[in-house]
Amino acid sequence: MFDIGFFEIMIIMVIGVIVIGPKNLPRLAKGIGRGWGEFQKTFNDLKQDVLNETEGVKQTVGIDQLEQEVSAATKVDVDVNLDLNDEPDIKPDQN
C-alpha cells in the first residue's frame, strides 16, 4: 500500500520508542488499531447504505427496463464482410 520495507518499519518503530516511550507504545498501537477498525466498519456501513439506496432508486425508476428499451431502439446491424481481393491497385509515386 505505502511500499514500506522492513528497514523503514524498523526506523519508524525506533523513533516511536524514543518519542513515545516503551511503556506507552503498546497502548498507542492498540488505540490506533481500534480507531482503524472503527473507521473501516463505518466506511463499510456507509458503502452498503449507498449501494442499497442506489438499488432502490434503480428499481423505482425501472432503469433496467429503460436500458433494454434504449438498447433495442439503438441496435444497428452492420455487415462488415470485406472482400480483400477487391482492393484497388496502389502505384508508387513516380517522381
C-alpha positions as a Python dict, from the first residue, in 0.01 Angstrom:
ca = {
    (1, 'M'): (0, 0, 0),
    (2, 'F'): (266, 253, 102),
    (3, 'D'): (558, 47, -32),
    (4, 'I'): (732, 42, 306),
    (5, 'G'): (1003, -217, 354),
    (6, 'F'): (1135, -385, 665),
    (7, 'F'): (1412, -129, 718),
    (8, 'E'): (1166, 162, 707),
    (9, 'I'): (935, -11, 957),
    (10, 'M'): (1227, -64, 1195),
    (11, 'I'): (1322, 306, 1175),
    (12, 'I'): (961, 408, 1246),
    (13, 'M'): (950, 171, 1545),
    (14, 'V'): (1276, 307, 1688),
    (15, 'I'): (1155, 665, 1650),
    (16, 'G'): (825, 566, 1812),
    (17, 'V'): (1001, 410, 2111),
    (18, 'I'): (1221, 719, 2153),
    (19, 'V'): (940, 975, 2118),
    (20, 'I'): (651, 795, 2289),
    (21, 'G'): (839, 571, 2524),
    (22, 'P'): (839, 194, 2557),
    (23, 'K'): (562, 190, 2820),
    (24, 'N'): (310, 392, 2620),
    (25, 'L'): (384, 246, 2275),
    (26, 'P'): (167, -69, 2312),
    (27, 'R'): (-125, 139, 2441),
    (28, 'L'): (-90, 378, 2148),
    (29, 'A'): (-73, 91, 1897),
    (30, 'K'): (-384, -66, 2049),
    (31, 'G'): (-569, 266, 2025),
    (32, 'I'): (-465, 314, 1664),
    (33, 'G'): (-580, -40, 1583),
    (34, 'R'): (-920, 21, 1740),
    (35, 'G'): (-956, 352, 1558),
    (36, 'W'): (-866, 193, 1225),
    (37, 'G'): (-1115, -90, 1283),
    (38, 'E'): (-1390, 159, 1368),
    (39, 'F'): (-1306, 361, 1057),
    (40, 'Q'): (-1330, 51, 837),
    (41, 'K'): (-1661, -53, 994),
    (42, 'T'): (-1810, 294, 944),
    (43, 'F'): (-1684, 310, 585),
    (44, 'N'): (-1826, -35, 501),
    (45, 'D'): (-2162, 56, 657),
    (46, 'L'): (-2175, 379, 458),
    (47, 'K'): (-2081, 197, 137),
    (48, 'Q'): (-2354, -61, 194),
    (49, 'D'): (-2610, 215, 261),
    (50, 'V'): (-2520, 387, -66),
    (51, 'L'): (-2542, 58, -260),
    (52, 'N'): (-2881, -21, -107),
    (53, 'E'): (-3011, 329, -187),
    (54, 'T'): (-2893, 313, -548),
    (55, 'E'): (-3056, -29, -590),
    (56, 'G'): (-3382, 114, -453),
    (57, 'V'): (-3365, 408, -695),
    (58, 'K'): (-3293, 173, -985),
    (59, 'Q'): (-3600, -33, -900),
    (60, 'T'): (-3818, 274, -850),
    (61, 'V'): (-3720, 429, -1181),
    (62, 'G'): (-3712, 97, -1366),
    (63, 'I'): (-3373, 169, -1517),
    (64, 'D'): (-3316, -193, -1620),
    (65, 'Q'): (-3623, -186, -1843),
    (66, 'L'): (-3522, 156, -1976),
    (67, 'E'): (-3173, 28, -2062),
    (68, 'Q'): (-3324, -264, -2253),
    (69, 'E'): (-3558, -34, -2446),
    (70, 'V'): (-3276, 206, -2538),
    (71, 'S'): (-3053, -83, -2639),
    (72, 'A'): (-3326, -230, -2860),
    (73, 'A'): (-3401, 109, -3017),
    (74, 'T'): (-3038, 187, -3097),
    (75, 'K'): (-2930, -157, -3212),
    (76, 'V'): (-2772, -140, -3555),
    (77, 'D'): (-2676, -445, -3757),
    (78, 'V'): (-2368, -384, -3969),
    (79, 'D'): (-2231, -624, -4225),
    (80, 'V'): (-1854, -597, -4223),
    (81, 'N'): (-1774, -869, -4471),
    (82, 'L'): (-1499, -732, -4690),
    (83, 'D'): (-1352, -900, -4990),
    (84, 'L'): (-978, -845, -4969),
    (85, 'N'): (-931, -930, -5337),
    (86, 'D'): (-1120, -619, -5446),
    (87, 'E'): (-856, -376, -5315),
    (88, 'P'): (-755, -107, -5563),
    (89, 'D'): (-407, -123, -5707),
    (90, 'I'): (-178, 126, -5538),
    (91, 'K'): (106, 251, -5752),
    (92, 'P'): (413, 413, -5601),
    (93, 'D'): (477, 778, -5674),
    (94, 'Q'): (691, 827, -5981),
    (95, 'N'): (897, 1142, -5941),
}
